[in-house]
Amino acid sequence: MAKEIKYLSFIIIIIIFIFLIGRYYFSDDNKKNSFRSFNNIDTKISNYAKKIEVIESDTKNIIEYVEQTNQKKKKYNFWKLLDFNE
C-alpha cells in the first residue's frame, strides 16, 4: 500500500512539474522577454563589431618552398604484404 502511494506521489509531482514548466514557457511574459533578449543580442553584436580592431596580415611570403630531391620511394603492394613468408 505504501509503495503505491509513493509511486502515485511521484507521478503527481512529475505531472505538476511538467504543467508548471509548460505554463511558464508558453506565457506571454516569457515570449516578450525572449524577444527582447534576441533584439538586445543583435544590438550588442553590432556594437561589439564596431569596436573590433582589424589587424593587417603579416604572413605574406613567409613560406619558403624547398625543392625535393628525387628519392626512390619503396612501393608496397598490399596483397604481397599479407602473404606469409615461407
Secondary structure, DSSP 8 states (H G I E B T S, - for coil): -HHHHHHHHHHHHHHHHHHHHHHHHTSHHHHHHHHHHHHHHHHHHHHHHHH--------TT----------------HHHHHS---
